[in-house]
């Protein structure tokens, strides 16, 4: 994934929030990332430090909250939770699964001063 | 000394792109334009397939947005067919975003009731996450790439409504199973439609043209602007 451009999206939202709420610095940035979002956490953490330089979140701690990945099984018709994108259906062992969410990439909240 | 406080944001990181995409989609719907976003690896034969598609569509009004990191080679190839095309060079960027596409749509002065092809940057990863306002992503996968491509890059094939398995004329030379391509596509996206085509020989292309015409007619039927009016 394009972790650098994701961090640029985070930076833009933080800059907007700073203008609205009038904070001077961000201590913690909490992101929710779905299991199927394809985000490489190390790459994201690296890009985060680079992209936040010179802004209110420079030096902020990045916390990632994992969101589960659900899928609809086309074999047994059940909604199931998958450990990873290509895992078989835990209910019937079937291999045709349509993800239902799990691709979220969201800023949950900011701890600011 | 100021107090530490928590600000709930609850905003999607790509929300800016999604807002531009929604704007593009509103314009396309009002004009009755069918827009398809062609996505694939580099070298899958997207531009050749598009040139053949344009020839087969005859006098259907259409326009093309080409995305590449560098060069206007692809837009030049499209213009050689007589179709209107604009080239977006993304520089270091690995995907088209909805903002770039909105500008390209304005440059093209789209005709109401027409077809718009968006040929994305050759990349099976990033373009999956960027909605451009299109009706459908169409993933092109050539038989020379290996049957496990959908398993290696599931996001793109999950995001696509249709997969065109291209270069079927080369299949006998590549020791590949077309059935395995289809099974792997359906494994990552049980709802995906799959068509086998050869843009070089034309084999299977009729089914793709028919897929386009069906959706195009439906878009035109819901237009709020009379066909042919350029905006």
Contacts between the chains, C-beta under 8 A, distances in Angstrom:
chain1	res1	chain2	res2	distance
A	1	B	125	6.3
A	1	B	126	6.7
A	1	B	129	7.2
A	2	B	94	5.9
A	2	B	95	7.0
A	2	B	125	7.6
A	2	B	126	4.6
A	2	B	129	7.6
A	5	B	93	7.8
A	5	B	126	7.8
A	6	B	13	5.4
A	6	B	14	7.7
A	9	B	13	4.2
A	9	B	14	5.9
A	9	B	15	7.7
A	9	B	16	6.7
A	9	B	17	7.9
A	10	B	13	5.8
A	12	B	16	6.6
A	13	B	9	6.6
A	13	B	11	5.5
A	13	B	13	7.2
A	13	B	15	7.5
A	17	B	7	6.1
A	17	B	9	6.3
A	21	B	7	5.6
A	23	B	5	7.7
A	23	B	7	7.4
A	24	B	2	7.3
A	27	B	4	6.6
A	31	B	13	7.5
A	36	B	155	7.5
A	38	B	125	7.4
A	38	B	128	8.0
A	38	B	129	7.9
A	38	B	155	5.4
A	74	B	190	4.0
A	85	B	154	5.3
A	85	B	188	7.6
A	86	B	151	6.2
A	86	B	154	6.8
A	86	B	187	7.6
A	86	B	188	7.5
A	95	B	187	5.2
A	96	B	186	5.8
A	96	B	187	6.1
A	96	B	190	4.0
A	97	B	187	7.9
A	97	B	190	7.0
A	98	B	158	7.8
A	98	B	189	6.7
A	98	B	190	5.3
A	98	B	191	6.0
A	99	B	158	6.1
A	103	B	129	7.8
A	103	B	155	7.6
A	104	B	12	7.4
A	105	B	12	6.5
A	105	B	13	4.5
A	105	B	14	6.6
A	105	B	129	7.9
A	106	B	10	6.7
A	106	B	11	6.6
A	106	B	12	5.2
A	106	B	13	6.5
A	107	B	9	4.4
A	107	B	10	7.4
A	107	B	11	5.3
A	107	B	13	6.4
A	108	B	8	7.5
A	108	B	9	6.6
A	108	B	10	6.4
A	109	B	6	5.5
A	109	B	7	6.0
A	109	B	8	4.9
A	109	B	9	5.6
A	109	B	10	7.6
A	110	B	6	7.2
A	110	B	7	4.7
A	110	B	9	6.0
A	111	B	4	6.1
A	111	B	5	7.5
A	111	B	6	5.6
A	111	B	7	8.0
A	112	B	4	7.2
A	112	B	5	6.0
A	112	B	6	7.8
A	112	B	7	5.8
A	113	B	2	5.2
A	113	B	3	7.2
A	113	B	4	5.1
A	113	B	5	7.6
